[in-house]
């Protein structure tokens, strides 16, 4: 896993399971870093003109993954340094994982029982059939992929959104001091 590898701009990408807080932490983190925020799932909705549950119901998961890939290409090609929240399954595709390599990827994680509480009743298409058992299976399937693409793992199980954001900022500050690439993870100048 590289950390921005000289890439300009250096996007900060949040990855992890559904319910871990990517879409909630992302805007706070972006604000504190004076960057814009992009949620890949929202870009999918905008591109497809359908909600994610509608895409799954009408076109299936494979079509959703195609939309997701297009959204990632759009967002990660931005010339402006962004904070980006990925959908939980974006790491399933080797091509998507390759897209992430030049960027700073932070894996937000939580215990599966906590994730189950957070997503209960949210209408998540991948949990419609199997519920908690499905969530645990998905987490097991994806764990190694999150590890592969991420520079750091942050456990959000017992943290508030503000505490998660503060932990990320603290970690970024440490990296800025230790890494020669420090300038690429500074707040945007826009």
Secondary structure, 3 states (H helix, E strand, C coil): CCCCCCCCCCCEEEECCCCCCHHHHHHHHHHHHCCEEEEHHHHHHHHHCCCHHHHHHHHHHHHHHHHHHHHHHHHHCCCCCEEEECCCCHHHCHHHHHHHCCCEEEEEECCHHHHHHHHCCCCCHHHCCCHHHHHHHHHHHHHHHHHHHCCEEEECCCCCHHHHHHHHHHHHHHHHHHCCCHHHHCCCCC
